[in-house]
Amino acid sequence: MFGFGSSQAIKRQGPRGSFDLPLLVALVGLAGLGVVMVTSSSIAVADSQHIGAFYYLKKHLFYLALGLVLAGLAMRTELKQVEKYAFPLLLVGGAMLVAVFVPHFGMRINGARRWLNLIVLSFQPVEAVKLILVVYVASFLVRHRESVETRFWGLLRPVLVAGIIVLLLLAQPDFGSATLIIAVTIGMVWLGGARPLYLMLMGLPLMPLLAIAATSESYRMKRLTSFMDPWKDPFNDGFQLTQSLMAIGRGEWTGVGLGSSVLKLSYLPEAHTDFILAVIGEELGLAGIALVIGLFALAVGRGLYLGLKGVEVGQRFAGYVAFGVSLMLGLQAMVSIGVNLGALPTKGLTLPLISSGGSSVLMTCAMAGVLLRATFEINRALDARQMATRMPAMAVADANAAVASPREREAVAA
């Protein structure tokens, strides 16, 4: 596909890699749906701000184009090269998280320091750190597999790295991304063979930290209380959730029609980013939400399945990367969907590949490219195994033909 197989095959008759087609279809489907829904949900927002009706669509398409370039580069890069620079990349990611606190370089928006000022555009470092962490943990699991599987202290380094990242994120503050980082790290280490008891003991010190972080700020407490009963204060603390629920309720089974949402007209906050699923629910109904969930389930399911196959055929780094990226995409999508449906407290997490955004769109595309590259190398290893199993049978057949009598060869020919 796209000519990658022919150029990167080991030999003309050797094992060939291929990108997983169902995964590619799911990712392209999510990105395509995102373009349609960003167009629908952002026109009213942009028009009210007097910046042009298609401002957010153009911005989304710009970052999506850059993201496709990054995805293409990732799909062409051997993962062993990425593994080689896992630790330097981690240092770069940590430096970017610290840089947001540097005056004139870090940007404060809505009371949070999460962005870097790159003059021509702003960038949110945590989006890159998500991918960097997956690469580092996958590299660690390959190098210290036995220690991770058998020793309690074998888990210390990845959990400690995740803990440091979480502290930097809480200082910004970014509670949603911090929770996501912890969950993905624990999931990867568990899939890497760590014992659940060790993970539980290692994660216990983080629980009080998260509890303190969740209750230390008044606005986080309001999110928790409004989540429990959003209709108690529907015009203040519960405004976002009540508007989201009303939008989804209006959609019923098949929606009110694409572009016909009422709640996106200055009623639903962040209609083109955090609450874009509510617009999907209103315009496309339950069928639209089911389509989104189905595409994410297909992408995450294929990623986890091929990750398992990668570990089985000895492509451990590719397998662990597939695990990590799949968990990152799946858990972030689950949180975003849960927030829109009122099943989880409000978090500042976008819906991957669908919500409008800059850094998130850019790095999610890069993440998708790395995942597709992992499937390429895993499928190449699977093809090599199949070739190895066929070779003995072919050798036996050739040997039998060589020792056969002339009469037998004539009979076979006849």
MIFI-822732 format. One record per residue (C-alpha): x, y, z. Coordinates in Angstrom, 1 decimal. Example, Ala and Ser with C-alpha at 12.3 -4.5 7.8 and 13.67 -1.06 7.14 Angstrom:
<x = 12.3	y = -4.5	z = 7.8>
<x = 13.7	y = -1.1	z = 7.1>
END
This chain:
<x = 0.0	y = 0.0	z = 0.0>
<x = 1.3	y = 3.5	z = -1.0>
<x = 4.4	y = 1.7	z = -2.4>
<x = 5.9	y = 1.2	z = 1.1>
<x = 6.0	y = -2.5	z = 0.8>
<x = 8.1	y = -2.7	z = -2.4>
<x = 10.7	y = -0.1	z = -1.2>
<x = 11.2	y = -1.5	z = 2.2>
<x = 11.0	y = -5.2	z = 1.6>
<x = 14.2	y = -7.1	z = 2.6>
<x = 14.4	y = -8.9	z = -0.7>
<x = 12.2	y = -9.1	z = -3.8>
<x = 11.2	y = -12.6	z = -2.7>
<x = 11.6	y = -12.0	z = 1.0>
<x = 9.1	y = -11.0	z = 3.7>
<x = 7.1	y = -7.9	z = 3.0>
<x = 5.4	y = -5.6	z = 5.4>
<x = 1.9	y = -4.1	z = 5.0>
<x = -0.1	y = -1.5	z = 6.9>
<x = -3.2	y = -2.9	z = 8.6>
<x = -6.1	y = -2.0	z = 6.3>
<x = -8.9	y = -2.0	z = 8.9>
<x = -6.8	y = 0.3	z = 11.2>
<x = -6.1	y = 2.7	z = 8.3>
<x = -9.8	y = 2.8	z = 7.4>
<x = -10.8	y = 3.6	z = 11.0>
<x = -8.2	y = 6.4	z = 11.3>
<x = -9.1	y = 7.9	z = 8.0>
<x = -12.8	y = 7.7	z = 8.8>
<x = -12.3	y = 9.5	z = 12.1>
<x = -10.2	y = 12.2	z = 10.5>
<x = -12.8	y = 12.7	z = 7.7>
<x = -15.7	y = 12.8	z = 10.1>
<x = -13.7	y = 15.3	z = 12.1>
<x = -13.4	y = 17.7	z = 9.1>
<x = -17.1	y = 17.5	z = 8.5>
<x = -18.1	y = 18.1	z = 12.1>
<x = -15.5	y = 20.9	z = 12.7>
<x = -17.0	y = 22.6	z = 9.7>
<x = -20.5	y = 22.3	z = 11.1>
<x = -19.8	y = 23.1	z = 14.7>
<x = -17.3	y = 26.0	z = 14.3>
<x = -19.1	y = 28.3	z = 11.8>
<x = -21.3	y = 29.9	z = 14.5>
<x = -18.4	y = 30.2	z = 16.9>
<x = -16.2	y = 31.9	z = 14.4>
<x = -19.0	y = 34.1	z = 13.1>
<x = -19.7	y = 35.4	z = 16.6>
<x = -16.0	y = 36.3	z = 17.1>
<x = -16.0	y = 38.1	z = 13.7>
<x = -13.0	y = 36.2	z = 12.4>
<x = -14.6	y = 34.7	z = 9.3>
<x = -17.1	y = 31.8	z = 9.3>
<x = -14.5	y = 29.2	z = 8.2>
<x = -11.6	y = 30.4	z = 10.4>
<x = -11.5	y = 27.2	z = 12.6>
<x = -12.0	y = 24.9	z = 9.6>
<x = -9.0	y = 26.5	z = 7.8>
<x = -7.0	y = 26.2	z = 11.0>
<x = -8.0	y = 22.6	z = 11.4>
<x = -7.2	y = 21.7	z = 7.8>
<x = -3.8	y = 23.4	z = 8.2>
<x = -2.8	y = 21.4	z = 11.2>
<x = -4.3	y = 18.2	z = 9.7>
<x = -2.1	y = 18.7	z = 6.6>
<x = 1.0	y = 19.1	z = 8.8>
<x = -0.1	y = 16.1	z = 10.8>
<x = -0.4	y = 14.0	z = 7.6>
<x = 3.2	y = 15.0	z = 6.7>
<x = 4.4	y = 13.9	z = 10.2>
<x = 2.3	y = 10.7	z = 9.9>
<x = 3.9	y = 9.9	z = 6.5>
<x = 7.4	y = 10.5	z = 7.9>
<x = 6.6	y = 8.2	z = 10.8>
<x = 5.3	y = 5.5	z = 8.5>
<x = 8.6	y = 5.6	z = 6.6>
<x = 10.9	y = 5.5	z = 9.7>
<x = 12.1	y = 2.2	z = 11.1>
<x = 11.1	y = 1.8	z = 14.7>
<x = 14.6	y = 0.7	z = 15.7>
<x = 15.7	y = 4.3	z = 14.9>
<x = 13.0	y = 5.7	z = 17.2>
<x = 13.9	y = 3.2	z = 19.9>
<x = 17.5	y = 4.3	z = 19.7>
<x = 16.6	y = 7.9	z = 20.7>
<x = 14.0	y = 7.1	z = 23.3>
<x = 15.8	y = 8.6	z = 26.3>
<x = 17.0	y = 11.8	z = 24.5>
<x = 13.4	y = 12.3	z = 23.3>
<x = 12.2	y = 11.9	z = 26.9>
<x = 14.7	y = 14.6	z = 28.0>
<x = 13.4	y = 16.9	z = 25.3>
<x = 9.8	y = 16.3	z = 26.4>
<x = 10.7	y = 17.1	z = 30.0>
<x = 12.4	y = 20.3	z = 28.9>
<x = 9.4	y = 21.4	z = 27.0>
<x = 7.1	y = 20.8	z = 30.0>
<x = 9.5	y = 22.9	z = 32.1>
<x = 9.7	y = 25.6	z = 29.4>
<x = 6.0	y = 26.6	z = 29.8>
<x = 6.9	y = 28.2	z = 33.1>
<x = 9.6	y = 30.4	z = 31.5>
<x = 8.4	y = 34.0	z = 31.1>
<x = 7.8	y = 35.2	z = 27.5>
<x = 8.3	y = 31.6	z = 26.3>
<x = 5.5	y = 29.9	z = 28.1>
<x = 1.9	y = 31.2	z = 27.5>
<x = -0.9	y = 31.5	z = 30.0>
<x = -4.3	y = 31.0	z = 28.6>
<x = -7.5	y = 30.7	z = 30.7>
<x = -5.4	y = 30.6	z = 33.8>
<x = -3.2	y = 27.7	z = 32.8>
<x = 0.4	y = 27.5	z = 31.5>
<x = 0.2	y = 24.8	z = 28.9>
<x = 1.5	y = 26.4	z = 25.7>
<x = 4.8	y = 27.4	z = 24.2>
<x = 5.1	y = 30.6	z = 22.2>
<x = 6.8	y = 29.6	z = 18.9>
<x = 6.2	y = 33.0	z = 17.3>
<x = 4.3	y = 31.8	z = 14.3>
<x = 2.1	y = 29.4	z = 16.3>
<x = 1.6	y = 28.1	z = 19.8>
<x = 2.3	y = 24.5	z = 20.8>
<x = 1.1	y = 22.4	z = 23.7>
<x = 4.1	y = 20.2	z = 24.8>
<x = 2.0	y = 17.6	z = 26.6>
<x = 0.7	y = 16.4	z = 23.2>
<x = 4.2	y = 15.5	z = 22.1>
<x = 5.0	y = 14.1	z = 25.6>
<x = 2.2	y = 11.6	z = 25.2>
<x = 3.9	y = 10.0	z = 22.2>
<x = 7.4	y = 10.3	z = 23.7>
<x = 6.3	y = 8.6	z = 26.9>
<x = 4.9	y = 5.6	z = 24.9>
<x = 8.2	y = 5.3	z = 23.1>
<x = 10.3	y = 5.5	z = 26.3>
<x = 8.1	y = 2.9	z = 28.2>
<x = 8.2	y = 0.6	z = 25.2>
<x = 11.9	y = 0.8	z = 25.0>
<x = 12.3	y = 0.2	z = 28.8>
<x = 10.0	y = -2.9	z = 28.6>
<x = 12.2	y = -4.3	z = 25.8>
<x = 15.5	y = -3.7	z = 27.7>
<x = 14.3	y = -4.8	z = 31.1>
<x = 11.6	y = -7.3	z = 30.4>
<x = 12.8	y = -9.9	z = 32.9>
<x = 13.1	y = -7.3	z = 35.7>
<x = 9.6	y = -5.9	z = 35.0>
<x = 8.0	y = -9.4	z = 35.0>
<x = 9.7	y = -10.7	z = 38.2>
<x = 10.7	y = -7.8	z = 40.5>
<x = 8.9	y = -5.1	z = 42.3>
<x = 11.7	y = -2.6	z = 41.8>
<x = 11.7	y = -3.3	z = 38.1>
<x = 8.7	y = -1.1	z = 37.8>
<x = 10.3	y = 1.9	z = 39.6>
<x = 11.8	y = 3.7	z = 36.6>
<x = 8.8	y = 4.0	z = 34.3>
<x = 6.4	y = 4.8	z = 37.2>
<x = 8.9	y = 7.4	z = 38.5>
<x = 9.2	y = 9.0	z = 35.0>
<x = 5.4	y = 9.1	z = 34.7>
<x = 5.2	y = 10.6	z = 38.2>
<x = 7.6	y = 13.4	z = 37.4>
<x = 5.6	y = 14.2	z = 34.2>
<x = 2.4	y = 14.2	z = 36.3>
<x = 3.8	y = 16.6	z = 38.8>
<x = 4.8	y = 19.0	z = 35.9>
<x = 1.3	y = 18.7	z = 34.4>
<x = -0.4	y = 19.3	z = 37.7>
<x = 1.7	y = 22.5	z = 38.2>
<x = 0.3	y = 23.9	z = 34.8>
<x = -2.4	y = 22.7	z = 35.8>
<x = -3.6	y = 19.9	z = 33.5>
<x = -5.4	y = 17.3	z = 35.6>
<x = -6.9	y = 15.5	z = 32.6>
<x = -3.6	y = 14.8	z = 30.8>
<x = -2.0	y = 13.8	z = 34.1>
<x = -4.6	y = 11.2	z = 34.7>
<x = -4.2	y = 9.9	z = 31.2>
<x = -0.4	y = 9.6	z = 31.5>
<x = -0.8	y = 7.5	z = 34.7>
<x = -3.4	y = 5.2	z = 33.1>
<x = -1.4	y = 4.6	z = 29.9>
<x = 1.8	y = 3.9	z = 31.8>
<x = 0.1	y = 1.4	z = 34.1>
<x = -1.6	y = -0.2	z = 31.1>
<x = 1.6	y = -0.6	z = 29.2>
<x = 3.6	y = -2.0	z = 32.1>
<x = 0.8	y = -4.5	z = 32.8>
<x = 0.7	y = -5.6	z = 29.2>
<x = 4.5	y = -5.9	z = 29.4>
<x = 4.1	y = -8.6	z = 32.0>
<x = 4.2	y = -6.8	z = 35.3>
<x = 2.3	y = -8.4	z = 38.2>
<x = -0.9	y = -6.7	z = 39.1>
<x = 0.0	y = -6.7	z = 42.8>
<x = 3.2	y = -4.9	z = 42.1>
<x = 1.4	y = -2.3	z = 40.1>
<x = -1.1	y = -1.8	z = 42.8>
<x = 1.6	y = -1.3	z = 45.4>
<x = 3.5	y = 1.1	z = 43.1>
<x = 0.4	y = 3.1	z = 42.3>
<x = -0.8	y = 3.6	z = 45.9>
<x = 1.4	y = 6.7	z = 46.6>
<x = -0.1	y = 8.4	z = 43.5>
<x = -3.7	y = 8.0	z = 44.7>
<x = -3.5	y = 10.6	z = 47.5>
<x = -1.6	y = 12.9	z = 45.2>
<x = -4.4	y = 12.8	z = 42.6>
<x = -7.1	y = 13.1	z = 45.3>
<x = -5.4	y = 16.3	z = 46.7>
<x = -5.0	y = 17.7	z = 43.1>
<x = -8.6	y = 17.0	z = 42.4>
<x = -9.9	y = 18.8	z = 45.5>
<x = -7.3	y = 21.5	z = 46.0>
<x = -8.8	y = 23.9	z = 43.5>
<x = -12.3	y = 25.3	z = 43.8>
<x = -13.1	y = 25.0	z = 40.1>
<x = -12.2	y = 21.3	z = 40.2>
<x = -14.5	y = 20.8	z = 43.2>
<x = -17.3	y = 22.6	z = 41.3>
<x = -16.7	y = 20.2	z = 38.3>
<x = -17.1	y = 17.2	z = 40.6>
<x = -20.2	y = 18.5	z = 42.4>
<x = -21.8	y = 19.7	z = 39.1>
<x = -21.1	y = 16.2	z = 37.6>
<x = -23.1	y = 14.6	z = 40.3>
<x = -26.1	y = 16.8	z = 39.8>
<x = -25.7	y = 19.3	z = 36.8>
<x = -29.4	y = 20.3	z = 37.0>
<x = -28.9	y = 21.8	z = 40.5>
<x = -27.2	y = 24.8	z = 39.0>
<x = -27.8	y = 24.6	z = 35.2>
<x = -26.8	y = 28.2	z = 34.4>
<x = -23.5	y = 28.3	z = 36.2>
<x = -21.4	y = 25.2	z = 37.3>
<x = -23.6	y = 22.7	z = 35.5>
<x = -24.0	y = 24.8	z = 32.3>
<x = -21.6	y = 22.8	z = 30.1>
<x = -23.0	y = 19.4	z = 31.0>
<x = -26.7	y = 20.4	z = 30.8>
<x = -26.2	y = 22.0	z = 27.4>
<x = -24.4	y = 18.9	z = 26.2>
<x = -27.1	y = 16.5	z = 27.5>
<x = -29.8	y = 18.7	z = 25.9>
<x = -28.0	y = 18.6	z = 22.6>
<x = -27.6	y = 14.8	z = 22.7>
<x = -31.2	y = 14.4	z = 23.8>
<x = -32.5	y = 16.5	z = 20.8>
<x = -30.7	y = 14.2	z = 18.4>
<x = -32.7	y = 11.1	z = 19.4>
<x = -32.0	y = 8.2	z = 17.0>
<x = -31.0	y = 9.8	z = 13.7>
<x = -30.4	y = 13.5	z = 14.6>
<x = -31.9	y = 16.7	z = 13.5>
<x = -29.7	y = 16.8	z = 10.3>
<x = -26.2	y = 17.9	z = 9.5>
<x = -25.7	y = 21.6	z = 10.2>
<x = -29.1	y = 21.9	z = 11.9>
<x = -27.8	y = 22.0	z = 15.5>
<x = -29.4	y = 24.7	z = 17.7>
<x = -27.2	y = 24.2	z = 20.9>
<x = -24.0	y = 25.0	z = 18.9>
<x = -25.4	y = 28.6	z = 18.3>
<x = -23.6	y = 30.2	z = 21.3>
<x = -25.3	y = 27.9	z = 23.8>
<x = -22.9	y = 24.9	z = 24.0>
<x = -19.4	y = 26.0	z = 25.2>
<x = -16.4	y = 24.7	z = 23.2>
<x = -18.7	y = 23.1	z = 20.6>
<x = -15.9	y = 22.5	z = 18.1>
<x = -13.4	y = 21.2	z = 20.6>
<x = -14.2	y = 19.5	z = 24.0>
<x = -17.9	y = 19.1	z = 23.3>
<x = -18.0	y = 18.3	z = 19.6>
<x = -19.5	y = 14.9	z = 20.4>
<x = -22.6	y = 16.7	z = 21.7>
<x = -22.9	y = 18.4	z = 18.3>
<x = -22.5	y = 15.0	z = 16.6>
<x = -25.2	y = 13.6	z = 18.8>
<x = -27.6	y = 16.4	z = 18.0>
<x = -27.1	y = 16.4	z = 14.3>
<x = -26.5	y = 12.7	z = 13.6>
<x = -28.2	y = 11.2	z = 16.6>
<x = -27.4	y = 8.0	z = 18.3>
<x = -26.4	y = 6.6	z = 14.9>
<x = -23.6	y = 9.2	z = 14.7>
<x = -22.4	y = 8.5	z = 18.2>
<x = -22.4	y = 4.8	z = 17.5>
<x = -20.3	y = 5.4	z = 14.4>
<x = -17.7	y = 7.4	z = 16.4>
<x = -17.5	y = 4.7	z = 19.1>
<x = -17.4	y = 1.9	z = 16.4>
<x = -14.5	y = 3.6	z = 14.6>
<x = -12.5	y = 4.1	z = 17.8>
<x = -13.3	y = 0.5	z = 18.8>
<x = -12.0	y = -0.8	z = 15.5>
<x = -8.8	y = 1.3	z = 15.6>
<x = -8.0	y = 0.5	z = 19.3>
<x = -8.9	y = -3.2	z = 18.9>
<x = -6.7	y = -3.7	z = 15.8>
<x = -3.9	y = -1.8	z = 17.5>
<x = -4.0	y = -4.0	z = 20.6>
<x = -4.4	y = -7.2	z = 18.6>
<x = -1.4	y = -6.5	z = 16.4>
<x = 0.5	y = -5.4	z = 19.4>
<x = 0.0	y = -8.9	z = 20.9>
<x = 1.0	y = -10.5	z = 17.6>
<x = 4.1	y = -8.3	z = 17.6>
<x = 5.2	y = -9.6	z = 21.0>
<x = 4.5	y = -13.2	z = 19.9>
<x = 6.8	y = -12.9	z = 16.8>
<x = 9.6	y = -11.2	z = 18.7>
<x = 8.8	y = -7.6	z = 17.5>
<x = 8.5	y = -6.5	z = 21.1>
<x = 9.2	y = -2.8	z = 20.7>
<x = 6.7	y = -2.5	z = 17.8>
<x = 4.2	y = -4.5	z = 19.9>
<x = 4.6	y = -2.3	z = 23.0>
<x = 4.4	y = 0.9	z = 20.9>
<x = 1.1	y = -0.5	z = 19.4>
<x = -0.1	y = -1.2	z = 22.9>
<x = 0.8	y = 2.3	z = 24.1>
<x = -0.6	y = 4.3	z = 21.2>
<x = -3.8	y = 2.3	z = 21.2>
<x = -4.3	y = 2.9	z = 24.9>
<x = -3.6	y = 6.6	z = 24.6>
<x = -6.1	y = 7.0	z = 21.8>
<x = -8.7	y = 4.7	z = 23.3>
<x = -8.5	y = 6.2	z = 26.9>
<x = -8.6	y = 9.8	z = 25.7>
<x = -11.6	y = 9.0	z = 23.4>
<x = -13.3	y = 7.2	z = 26.3>
<x = -12.8	y = 10.2	z = 28.6>
<x = -14.0	y = 12.7	z = 26.0>
<x = -17.1	y = 10.6	z = 25.2>
<x = -17.8	y = 10.1	z = 28.9>
<x = -17.6	y = 13.8	z = 29.6>
<x = -20.1	y = 14.6	z = 26.8>
<x = -22.5	y = 11.9	z = 27.9>
<x = -22.3	y = 13.0	z = 31.6>
<x = -20.6	y = 9.8	z = 32.7>
<x = -17.4	y = 11.5	z = 33.8>
<x = -16.6	y = 14.9	z = 35.3>
<x = -15.6	y = 17.7	z = 32.8>
<x = -12.0	y = 17.4	z = 31.6>
<x = -10.1	y = 19.5	z = 29.1>
<x = -9.5	y = 16.6	z = 26.7>
<x = -10.4	y = 16.7	z = 23.0>
<x = -11.8	y = 13.8	z = 20.9>
<x = -8.8	y = 12.5	z = 19.0>
<x = -8.8	y = 13.2	z = 15.2>
<x = -12.2	y = 14.7	z = 15.4>
<x = -12.1	y = 17.8	z = 17.6>
<x = -10.7	y = 21.1	z = 16.2>
<x = -7.2	y = 21.9	z = 17.5>
<x = -3.6	y = 22.6	z = 16.7>
<x = -1.1	y = 20.6	z = 18.8>
<x = -3.6	y = 17.8	z = 19.5>
<x = -4.4	y = 17.3	z = 15.8>
<x = -0.7	y = 17.5	z = 14.8>
<x = 0.6	y = 15.0	z = 17.4>
<x = -2.4	y = 12.6	z = 17.1>
<x = -1.6	y = 12.3	z = 13.4>
<x = 2.0	y = 11.6	z = 14.3>
<x = 0.9	y = 9.0	z = 16.8>
<x = -1.3	y = 7.3	z = 14.2>
<x = 1.7	y = 7.2	z = 11.8>
<x = 3.8	y = 5.5	z = 14.4>
<x = 1.0	y = 3.0	z = 15.1>
<x = 0.7	y = 2.2	z = 11.4>
<x = 4.5	y = 1.8	z = 11.2>
<x = 4.3	y = -0.7	z = 14.1>
<x = 1.7	y = -2.7	z = 12.2>
<x = 3.9	y = -2.7	z = 9.1>
<x = 6.9	y = -4.2	z = 11.0>
<x = 4.7	y = -6.7	z = 12.8>
<x = 3.1	y = -7.9	z = 9.5>
<x = 6.6	y = -8.1	z = 8.0>
<x = 7.7	y = -10.4	z = 10.9>
<x = 4.5	y = -12.5	z = 10.5>
<x = 5.2	y = -12.9	z = 6.8>
<x = 8.8	y = -13.9	z = 7.6>
<x = 7.5	y = -16.6	z = 10.0>
<x = 5.1	y = -17.9	z = 7.4>
<x = 7.9	y = -18.1	z = 4.9>
<x = 10.1	y = -20.0	z = 7.4>
<x = 7.4	y = -22.6	z = 7.9>
<x = 6.9	y = -23.0	z = 4.2>
<x = 10.7	y = -23.5	z = 3.4>
<x = 11.1	y = -26.9	z = 5.1>
<x = 8.1	y = -28.3	z = 3.2>
<x = 9.5	y = -27.0	z = -0.1>
<x = 13.0	y = -28.4	z = 0.7>
<x = 11.5	y = -31.8	z = 1.4>
<x = 9.6	y = -31.7	z = -1.9>
<x = 12.8	y = -30.7	z = -3.8>
<x = 14.7	y = -33.6	z = -2.1>
<x = 12.1	y = -36.1	z = -3.0>
<x = 12.1	y = -35.0	z = -6.6>
<x = 15.9	y = -35.2	z = -6.8>
<x = 16.0	y = -38.9	z = -5.6>
<x = 13.1	y = -40.1	z = -7.6>
<x = 13.7	y = -42.6	z = -10.3>
<x = 13.4	y = -41.6	z = -14.0>
<x = 10.2	y = -43.7	z = -14.3>
<x = 8.7	y = -41.9	z = -11.3>
<x = 9.6	y = -38.5	z = -12.8>
<x = 8.0	y = -39.5	z = -16.1>
<x = 4.9	y = -40.6	z = -14.2>
<x = 4.7	y = -37.3	z = -12.4>
<x = 5.2	y = -35.4	z = -15.6>
<x = 2.5	y = -37.4	z = -17.3>
END
